[in-house]
Amino acid sequence: MSLFDELRIDRTPGEPVAIKAEYRVRARRQAWLYAVLIALLASGGILNHYRPEFLKPIWARVVAIAIMLVWFGLQLRNWRCPGCNMYFGKRRIKSQCPGCRVQLED
């Protein structure tokens, strides 16, 4: 066995029942991430409409960029296959992972 084989990432899927349960948790978390993003965008738009001076200082823009970076990081970390850790991207996975072909939903 070479050194490369020892360092290789294990991408073999685990227990199918556990993978389905973890996928449901991640899909629910993903829905919450989008709901929070939409609420933040809507509240920012309403705040900008009624109090445009609030978003003019540089600290408000820095906070907005920080929120977007945290949301993007959570998105990248969460929306992966529980079996092989493949990132799903913008795809809404319906039945199986395109990487390891494990069944995700019934």
N, C-alpha and C positions, 0 to 999 in steps of 0.2 A: 504494500500500500504506500503510495507516495504522500508527500507532505500536502499536496493539493487536495487529495481525497480527504484528508483529515480536516481541512479548512472549509470544505464544501458545505453549503447551507442545506440542511435537511428539508426537502420540500415534499415529503411524503405525507399525504393526508392522514389525519387521525381518525378517531371514532366518528362515524357519520352522524350519530344522534347528537353528539357534543358539537359538531361543526354546524349543524342546523340550528341548534339553540344559540350558539355564539353569533351566527349570521342574523338571527332575529334580533338579538340585542344590538348588534351593530347597525342594522337597518333602522331600528327605532331611534338609536342615538343620531343617526344621519338625518332622520326626519326632524328631530329636535334642533339639530344644528341649522338646518334650513329655516325652521320657524323662528329661531332667534335672529338669524341674519335678516330675514324679512321684517321682523319687528324693529330691529335696529335701523334698517334703511328707512322704514316708514316714519319712525320717530325722528330720525335725522332730517327727513324731508319736511315734516310738520314743523320741527323746531326752526329749520332754515326759513320756512315761509313766514312764521309769526315773529321770530327773533333772529333776523339774519346777522346781527352783530355778534351773536353767540359763537358762530362758527368761523369768524374772521381771524381770531388770534391763532398763532402758530401752535400753541399747545393743544387746541381742539383738533387741528389737522393731524398732529402727532398721535393723539389718542385714537383718532379714526383709523389711521394707518396701522397702529398697533393692534387694534381690534380685528382688522382685516387679516393681518399676518397670523394672529392666534387662530382665527377661524380657519384659515387656509392650512395651517399646521395640523389642527385637529382633523380636518377633512382628509389630509394625506395619511394620517396615522390610523384613522378609523375605517375608511372605506376600502378594506382589503379582504381578501378571502381568508377565512379562519383556518382553512386547510393548508394552503400553499403560500399564503401571504402575498398573493398577486394583487397589485393595485387595480381597482375596477375603473378608475377614471370617471368619465361622465356617463358611463353606461349604467343603466338600471338592470341589474341581473335578475332574470325571471326564474330560472329553474336550476341552472348549473354553472359552475365556475368555468370560464373559458380556458383556464390554465390547467387545472388538475381534473376537471370534469366531475367533481364531486357534486352530488345533489344538494342544493341549498334550500330549496323550498319544496313543499309537497304539491 
